[in-house]
Amino acid sequence: MAELFPTTGVADATYTDTAASDATTYGSTVQFDFEKHEFILSPTGKQKTVTGADAWGEWCVKALCTERFNYLVYSDNYGEELDTLIGKSRPHAVIESEIKRMTKDCLMCDARTANVDEFEFQWLTDGIMFSCRVTNTIGEAMTIWRKVVR
């Protein structure tokens, strides 16, 4: 009778963790045009998808453009609260510091994000525009920007 848990050959076996591979960890998502607010379609009319670090990049931009606590489909960890800062009579340095904190809080909740740094700010007559560098766990970085208006 065959054993339920054979032990012969176990010491020589190699285990490959496919869950830790780039494709599995970073997944895939549908590509979105954030300026036009619509999905990007292929010439055949199908939604384009991206995988790996590009999928993570799509997630970062979408998370930074989604208002936290407004949509029941998302957890309380997803999204940002930057609109609460504009229109208050606070010094620019305080608002910039809060934008850094809130942006890091928004993006670092994903295990794929390793670091958020290199913030740059530009004050506008109706709000503020900022950019930051986001680095993932495999060392790839991208710069994303966001405009917050009154």
C-alpha positions as CSV (number, residue, x, y, z in Angstrom):
1,M,0.0,0.0,0.0
2,A,1.3,3.4,-0.9
3,E,2.1,5.8,2.0
4,L,0.1,8.9,2.4
5,F,3.2,11.0,3.2
6,P,6.2,9.4,1.6
7,T,9.6,10.5,2.9
8,T,11.9,9.1,0.3
9,G,13.3,11.7,-2.0
10,V,12.0,14.6,0.1
11,A,15.5,15.8,1.1
12,D,16.6,15.9,-2.6
13,A,13.5,17.8,-3.8
14,T,13.7,21.4,-4.7
15,Y,10.9,23.8,-3.9
16,T,10.1,26.8,-6.1
17,D,7.9,29.4,-4.6
18,T,5.9,30.6,-7.6
19,A,4.0,33.0,-5.3
20,A,7.2,35.1,-4.8
21,S,7.8,35.5,-8.5
22,D,7.4,38.9,-10.1
23,A,4.3,38.0,-12.2
24,T,2.4,36.6,-9.2
25,T,3.4,39.2,-6.7
26,Y,2.8,42.2,-8.9
27,G,-0.1,40.7,-10.8
28,S,-1.9,42.4,-13.7
29,T,-4.4,45.1,-14.2
30,V,-6.3,47.0,-16.8
31,Q,-4.6,50.1,-18.1
32,F,-6.3,53.4,-17.4
33,D,-5.9,56.8,-19.0
34,F,-6.1,59.1,-15.9
35,E,-6.3,62.3,-18.0
36,K,-9.3,61.1,-20.1
37,H,-10.8,59.1,-17.3
38,E,-11.3,56.0,-19.4
39,F,-9.8,52.6,-20.0
40,I,-7.2,52.2,-22.7
41,L,-8.4,50.0,-25.6
42,S,-6.4,48.0,-28.1
43,P,-7.0,48.5,-31.8
44,T,-9.4,45.5,-31.6
45,G,-11.5,47.2,-28.9
46,K,-10.3,45.1,-25.9
47,Q,-9.0,46.6,-22.7
48,K,-5.2,46.7,-22.5
49,T,-3.7,45.0,-19.5
50,V,-0.3,45.6,-17.9
51,T,1.7,43.2,-15.7
52,G,4.5,43.3,-13.2
53,A,5.8,46.6,-12.1
54,D,3.6,48.4,-14.6
55,A,0.5,47.0,-12.8
56,W,1.9,48.2,-9.5
57,G,2.5,51.7,-11.1
58,E,-1.2,51.8,-12.2
59,W,-2.2,50.9,-8.6
60,C,-0.1,53.7,-7.2
61,V,-1.6,56.4,-9.5
62,K,-5.1,55.1,-8.9
63,A,-4.7,55.0,-5.2
64,L,-3.4,58.6,-5.2
65,C,-6.4,59.7,-7.2
66,T,-9.1,57.9,-5.1
67,E,-10.6,59.7,-2.2
68,R,-10.4,57.6,1.0
69,F,-13.6,56.6,2.8
70,N,-15.8,57.6,-0.2
71,Y,-16.3,54.2,-1.8
72,L,-17.5,51.1,0.1
73,V,-15.8,48.8,-2.3
74,Y,-12.4,49.9,-1.0
75,S,-11.0,49.3,2.5
76,D,-10.2,52.1,4.8
77,N,-6.5,51.7,3.9
78,Y,-7.0,52.6,0.3
79,G,-7.0,56.1,-1.1
80,E,-5.9,59.6,0.0
81,E,-7.3,62.5,2.0
82,L,-5.4,65.3,0.3
83,D,-8.5,67.4,-0.5
84,T,-9.0,68.1,3.3
85,L,-5.9,70.2,3.3
86,I,-6.7,72.8,0.7
87,G,-8.6,75.9,1.7
88,K,-7.4,75.9,5.3
89,S,-5.4,78.8,6.7
90,R,-2.2,76.9,7.4
91,P,1.3,77.8,6.4
92,H,2.6,76.2,3.2
93,A,5.3,74.2,5.1
94,V,2.6,72.6,7.3
95,I,0.5,71.6,4.2
96,E,3.5,70.3,2.4
97,S,4.5,68.2,5.4
98,E,0.9,66.8,5.6
99,I,0.9,66.0,1.9
100,K,4.1,64.0,2.4
101,R,2.6,62.1,5.4
102,M,-0.7,61.4,3.7
103,T,0.9,60.3,0.4
104,K,3.3,57.9,2.2
105,D,0.4,56.6,4.2
106,C,-1.6,56.0,0.9
107,L,1.2,54.3,-1.0
108,M,3.0,52.4,1.7
109,C,-0.1,50.3,2.6
110,D,0.8,48.1,-0.4
111,A,3.4,45.5,0.3
112,R,4.9,46.1,-3.1
113,T,5.9,49.7,-2.2
114,A,9.3,50.0,-0.6
115,N,9.8,53.8,-0.4
116,V,8.2,57.2,-1.2
117,D,10.5,60.2,-1.3
118,E,11.9,63.1,-3.3
119,F,8.8,65.3,-3.0
120,E,8.6,68.5,-5.0
121,F,5.9,71.2,-4.6
122,Q,4.6,73.9,-6.8
123,W,2.0,76.3,-5.3
124,L,-0.8,77.4,-7.7
125,T,-3.4,80.2,-7.4
126,D,-6.1,77.5,-6.8
127,G,-4.2,74.8,-5.0
128,I,-0.9,72.9,-5.1
129,M,0.8,70.4,-7.5
130,F,3.3,67.9,-6.2
131,S,5.4,65.0,-7.4
132,C,7.2,62.2,-5.6
133,R,9.3,59.2,-6.4
134,V,7.9,55.8,-5.5
135,T,10.2,52.7,-5.4
136,N,8.9,49.2,-5.4
137,T,10.4,46.1,-3.7
138,I,12.4,45.0,-6.7
139,G,14.1,48.4,-6.9
140,E,12.2,50.0,-9.8
141,A,11.2,53.6,-9.3
142,M,8.8,56.0,-10.9
143,T,7.8,59.6,-10.4
144,I,4.1,60.4,-10.0
145,W,2.4,63.7,-9.6
146,R,-0.9,65.0,-8.3
147,K,-2.7,68.3,-8.4
148,V,-4.9,69.3,-5.5
149,V,-7.2,72.2,-6.1
150,R,-9.8,74.0,-4.0
